[in-house]
């Protein structure tokens, strides 16, 4: 063994530059791997905590024809369901200068499901109030207390030759808060993505009282 150790030290002595270069590369590699492993665990823990706090849904049931109160109650009868709610969302148009942009309006859950995270201000408390994401304010230059005008763009029914009734009671809303949408983690202004992002430019939130509709999207949280 003495001869073996002497041979090792002799090799190091005669190749100091090569040895210390390899040692430095190894240290950097171990440091990088350790940092990546720790960062990934922290990111997963942070995301999990955020989703738990905002009560992100486990299951979302969507029908092209819409779902009714009876559908909500039928699915809620499953033992695995802890919380259930029928919610509603609709894509509308908003004008930014001369540009026509799309926005998805979502309802704030009465059951606390998918609660938007408040960055500034507060959530709406009246049916003519609205919460928006920060990228909308950056694009428009608006601030808390300003108003947002939406356009549902309902098409005329070919059979009756009458326009569809609007689902929203108001077209003008007062901005009360800046929020993060817990269901959209691909926001260009806020978070990186590992889920599909929204197909609209902006996301708004209003109270359920602001909408007149008996057609739902179903959201569930499992036990």
N, C-alpha and C positions, 0 to 999 in steps of 0.2 A: 504493500500500500504506500510505503514511503516513496518508492520509485515512481508510483503512479501520480502522487501529489507533486513530486518534484517536476515531473514531466508537464503537468498542468501549469505550474507557476512559470516554468521555462517558456512554455508556449505563450503565456500572457506577456511575459517580460519582453520577448522578441517581437510581439505583435500588439504593442500597447494601443496604437491608434485604431487598429481594426477591432480590438476587444472593447475599448471604450465606446466606439461607434455603435457596435452591436448592442452593448449594454444600454446606451442612450435610446436606441430605436425600440428596444424591449420595454424600457420604462415608459416611453411615450405611448406605445401601443397599449400597455396595461392601463395607463391613466385614461386614455381615450375610451377603452372598453368599459372601465368602471364608471366613467362619467355618463356614457350612453345608457348603461343599465340603470343607473340611479335616476337619470332624467326621465326615462320611459316610465319607470315606476311612479315617479312624482306626477307625471302628466296623467297617467291612468287614475291615480288617487284623486287628483284635483278634479278631473272630469267627472268621476263617480260621485264625489261630494257635491259638485255643482248640480248634477242631475237629480240627486236625492233631495237637495234643498228646494229645487224648483219643481219637484214631483213630475219628472218627465214620464210620459205614458209608456207602458210596455207594449200595448197593442192598439193599433188604429184600424178601424173597419170602415171602408169607403165603398159606396155603391154609386154607379153612374146615374141611377134614378133617385138617389137619396134614401135615407133611412128615417123611420118614424119613431114615435114614442114607444110603440109596441115592440119594435126591434130592439130598442134600448133595454126594455124590461126583460125581454126574452134572453138576451145575451147576458144580462146582469144576474140571471138566475144560476149561472154556472158557479160552482163552489170556488173556483180559482180566482174569481173576481173580487177584489177588495174595494175599489172605487170605480164608478162608471159615470159617464156623462155624454150627452149628445151635444156636440158643438157645431159651429157653422163658420165657414170662411168663404170669401168671395174676392175675385180679382176685379179691381176697379182701375180707373184712369185718373191720374193727377197731372196737372200742367206745371212744368218748371220752365218759366220763361215762355218760349214758343215751342218747347219740346213736350210731347205727350208721353208720359212714363206710366208703367204699370205698378200697382201696389196690391198686396194681399192684405185684406182686413180680417183679423181673427178676433174671436170673442175671448174675454177674460173669464176663466173658468170659475164657476161658483164652488166647485169641489176642490179648487186649488191645484188642478192638473195643468202642467205646462205653464206654471206661473212665470211671466216675464220678469227678468232681473232688472231692478230699477237702478239706473246709473245716476240720474238727476231727476228732481221733481217728484212726482207721485203718479200712481195709476189713476185712470179716470174714475170719477165718482158720480158723474151725471151722464145721461145718454147722449149729450152733445159734446162730450170731451173725448180726447184721443191721446194715446201714447204712441210715439214713433221711435224708430231706431236712429242712431246718430248719423248714419250716412245720408239720411233724408235731409237732416238739418244742414249738413255740410254742403249738400248739392243745392239747396234752396236759399241758404242764408237765414232761415227762420230761427226763432227762439221760442222758449217756453212762453205761453200766453198768446202766441200768434195763432192764426187759423189755417186750416187745411180744407180745401174744397175738393170733393170727390165726384166722379161721374161714373155711374153704373152702366151706362150705355145699353139700356135694355132695347132689344129688337122687337119689332112689331110681329104679332102673330099673324101668319098668312091666312088662317081660317077666319079669325074674327076681325082682322084688320085693326086691331087695337094693340097698343104697346103693353108690354109686361109691366105689372106693378113692381115698383122698386122694393127691395128688401130692407133697405136702410131708411130709418125715419128721417134722417137729416142728410144734407149734402155738405154742410159746413160744420167743422169741429174745431174746438179749442185745444191746443197742444198743452198737456199737463205734465208730461214726463218723457224722459229718454230711457229706453229700455233695450235689453238684449233678448232676442228670441231664443228660448232654450231648445227649440226644435230645429234651429238652423245654425249649425256650427261651422258653416262655410261662409259666414259673413266676411266680406272683404275688408271691413273696417275693424273687426273685433277678434275673430278666432280662426284658427286653421281648421281644415276639414278632414273628417273621416266618415262623413255622411253626405248624402246628396243635398245640394243647396236648393233654395227656392228658385222657381223659374220666373219670378217677378223682380222688379228693381228694388222695391221697398216693402217693409212689413209694418202694419199698423195694428193697434189693439183698441177695441171699444168694449163697452159693457154689453151683456146679453140684451138689456132693455133697449138698445139702439137698433135692434134687428127684429123684423117681423117675418119669421120663417118657421115652418114646422117640419123642415127637412134637415137631417143632421148628418154629421160625420161622428162616428162613435169612437170614444177614447176610453181605455181601460188601464188600470194599474192592478197588477197581480199581487196576490198575498205573498 
